[in-house]
Amino acid sequence: MYKNVFSLLIIVIAIESSFAQTATDAANKPVTQSAFYQHHLRKYAVAARWNDYEVAKQALYDLILMNPANDSLIYTLAVHYYDNQQYASSMMVSQELVTRSPKNIDFLHLSASACEATGVLDRALQNYESVYLLTNDIPTLYKITYLQLDLKRFTESMTNVDILLSKPEVDSLNIMSSDIQNNQKEFSMRVALFNLKGLITMELGDSPGARKFFEEALKLAPDYLQAKQNLAKAK
């Protein structure tokens, strides 16, 4: 599962970079030059460095109220919510950013992750699809196939699985999953895709066809636990 987690150091750098940029444009945004604004900026940086999330959030809100057009501040707030598992708030904030800038990859990715964590899978899928259209990123399409399965959009999911299986790059990309000893291990994405194809086929009521795909996954990785368990269910 994709993890859109940002370190506090990166957040602080983002804020400080934002301040440096706005400070050079005092004529357009004089509020950034005020002692009050700089006070809250420093307050945020110190609170973030010392892991005081509540104070950092309060400082962010003060900064946003003084400079509401600054998307980087709002994005940092959305990240702050996500990192603290306040996914509903992160979803609402990041989706507002997507509305402002519908082609911003960072905004789309964060919103998709927050929507997924909140269980709003249709919106998560929509945002991941936007990311894929803009980037042609294989891991993003892989994520899309699973969301489509969860949403019972089996034909679309199967089509995307076949697209991924046709790409040689999937052999060099790995996913984390459990082996037969129940230990986390890296497996080729191709293995996971055959397993996924089996799951879709089983959902469509074709157990014999599903078994073939699970067996194909196990040929490539005999210790891939998911395929082994799914093969047993398909018999």
C-alpha positions in Angstrom: 0.0 0.0 0.0 1.2 3.3 -1.0 2.4 5.5 2.0 2.4 9.2 1.4 4.3 10.1 4.6 6.5 13.1 4.8 9.2 13.8 7.4 9.0 16.8 9.6 12.3 18.0 8.2 10.9 18.1 4.7 7.8 20.0 5.9 10.0 22.6 7.7 12.1 23.0 4.5 8.9 23.5 2.5 7.7 26.2 4.8 11.0 27.9 4.9 11.3 27.7 1.1 7.8 29.2 0.8 8.8 32.0 3.2 12.0 32.7 1.2 10.0 33.0 -2.0 7.3 35.2 -0.6 9.8 37.4 1.1 11.3 38.4 -2.2 7.8 39.6 -3.4 7.0 42.0 -0.5 5.2 44.4 -2.9 2.6 41.8 -3.8 2.4 40.0 -0.4 3.6 42.5 2.3 2.0 40.4 5.0 4.9 37.9 4.8 7.2 40.7 5.9 5.4 41.4 9.1 6.9 40.5 12.4 3.6 38.7 13.3 3.9 36.5 10.2 7.6 35.7 10.8 6.8 34.9 14.4 4.3 32.2 13.4 6.7 30.9 10.8 9.4 30.5 13.4 6.8 29.0 15.8 5.9 26.4 13.3 9.5 25.5 12.5 10.4 25.1 16.2 7.2 23.1 17.0 7.7 20.8 14.0 11.4 20.2 15.0 10.3 19.3 18.5 7.4 17.1 17.4 4.8 19.3 19.0 2.1 18.7 16.4 -0.7 20.7 18.0 1.3 23.9 18.3 2.6 23.3 14.7 -0.9 23.0 13.5 -2.0 26.2 15.3 0.9 28.1 13.7 0.0 26.8 10.3 -3.5 28.0 10.6 -2.3 31.5 11.7 0.0 31.5 8.6 -2.8 30.4 6.3 -5.2 33.1 7.6 -2.5 35.7 6.9 -1.7 34.3 3.5 -4.6 32.3 2.2 -3.4 32.2 -1.4 -0.3 30.3 -0.4 -0.9 26.7 -1.6 2.3 25.4 0.0 1.1 26.3 3.4 -2.3 24.6 2.9 -0.5 21.5 1.5 1.7 21.4 4.5 -1.4 21.4 6.7 -2.9 18.5 4.7 0.4 16.6 5.1 0.3 17.4 8.8 -3.2 15.9 9.1 -2.2 12.8 7.1 0.9 12.2 9.2 -1.2 12.3 12.3 -3.8 9.9 10.9 -6.4 12.6 10.7 -7.3 11.4 7.3 -10.8 13.0 6.9 -9.3 16.5 7.5 -6.4 15.7 5.2 -8.8 14.6 2.5 -10.9 17.8 2.8 -7.8 20.1 2.8 -6.0 18.3 -0.1 -9.2 18.0 -2.2 -9.5 21.8 -2.0 -6.0 22.1 -3.3 -6.9 19.7 -6.2 -9.8 21.9 -7.0 -7.4 24.9 -7.2 -4.7 23.0 -9.2 -6.2 19.8 -10.8 -2.9 18.9 -12.4 -0.6 19.2 -9.4 0.8 15.7 -8.8 1.6 16.2 -5.2 -1.9 17.5 -4.4 -3.5 14.6 -6.3 -1.4 12.0 -4.7 -2.0 13.2 -1.2 -5.7 13.6 -1.8 -5.9 10.1 -3.3 -4.0 8.6 -0.3 -6.2 10.4 2.2 -9.4 9.4 0.4 -8.3 5.8 0.3 -7.4 5.9 4.1 -10.9 7.4 4.8 -12.6 4.7 2.6 -13.8 7.1 -0.1 -12.5 4.8 -2.7 -14.3 6.2 -5.8 -12.7 9.6 -5.2 -9.3 8.0 -4.4 -9.5 6.1 -7.7 -10.4 9.3 -9.6 -7.3 11.1 -8.2 -5.0 8.1 -8.8 -6.3 8.0 -12.4 -5.5 11.7 -12.8 -1.9 11.0 -11.5 -1.5 8.2 -14.0 -2.7 10.2 -16.9 -0.2 12.9 -16.0 2.8 10.6 -15.2 2.3 7.2 -16.8 3.6 5.9 -13.5 3.4 2.1 -13.3 3.0 1.8 -9.4 0.1 4.2 -9.7 -1.6 2.0 -12.3 -0.9 -1.0 -10.1 -2.7 0.8 -7.2 -5.6 1.6 -9.6 -6.1 -2.0 -10.5 -6.7 -2.9 -6.8 -9.0 -0.1 -6.2 -11.0 -1.1 -9.3 -11.2 -4.6 -7.9 -12.4 -3.3 -4.5 -15.1 -1.2 -6.3 -16.1 -4.3 -8.3 -15.1 -2.7 -11.6 -13.7 -6.1 -12.8 -13.5 -5.4 -16.5 -11.5 -2.2 -16.0 -9.2 -3.9 -13.5 -8.5 -6.8 -15.7 -7.7 -4.5 -18.6 -5.2 -2.6 -16.6 -3.7 -5.8 -15.2 -3.1 -6.9 -18.8 -1.6 -3.5 -19.7 0.8 -3.9 -16.8 1.7 -7.5 -17.6 2.7 -6.3 -21.1 5.3 -3.9 -19.7 8.7 -5.4 -19.1 9.3 -2.9 -16.3 7.1 -4.8 -13.9 9.8 -7.4 -13.6 12.2 -4.9 -12.0 9.5 -3.4 -9.7 8.9 -5.1 -6.4 6.0 -5.2 -3.9 6.1 -6.2 -0.2 4.0 -9.2 0.8 4.1 -12.2 3.1 5.9 -15.4 2.2 4.8 -18.9 3.4 6.6 -18.3 6.7 4.5 -15.2 7.1 7.5 -12.9 6.9 7.5 -9.8 4.8 9.4 -10.2 1.6 9.9 -8.4 -1.7 8.2 -10.1 -4.7 8.2 -9.1 -8.4 5.2 -7.0 -9.3 4.5 -9.6 -12.1 3.9 -12.2 -9.4 1.3 -10.0 -7.7 -0.3 -9.2 -11.0 -0.9 -12.8 -11.8 -2.4 -13.2 -8.3 -4.6 -10.2 -8.9 -5.7 -11.6 -12.3 -6.7 -14.8 -10.5 -8.7 -12.8 -7.9 -10.6 -11.0 -10.6 -11.3 -14.2 -12.5 -12.6 -15.8 -9.4 -14.9 -12.8 -8.7 -16.3 -13.4 -12.2 -17.1 -17.0 -11.2 -14.4 -18.8 -13.2 -12.6 -20.8 -10.5 -10.7 -23.1 -13.0 -9.5 -20.0 -14.8 -8.5 -18.4 -11.6 -6.5 -21.4 -10.5 -4.3 -21.1 -13.7 -3.4 -17.5 -12.7 -2.6 -18.4 -9.1 -0.5 -21.3 -10.3 1.3 -19.0 -12.7 2.1 -16.7 -9.8 3.4 -19.6 -7.8 5.6 -20.8 -10.7 7.4 -17.4 -10.4 7.4 -17.3 -6.6 6.6 -20.6 -4.9 6.6 -19.0 -1.5 4.1 -16.2 -2.3 1.6 -16.7 0.4 -1.4 -14.8 -1.1 -1.4 -16.9 -4.3 -1.0 -20.1 -2.2 -4.0 -19.2 -0.1 -6.1 -18.1 -3.1 -5.3 -21.3 -4.9 -6.7 -23.3 -2.0 -9.9 -21.2 -2.0 -10.3 -21.7 -5.7 -10.3 -25.5 -5.5 
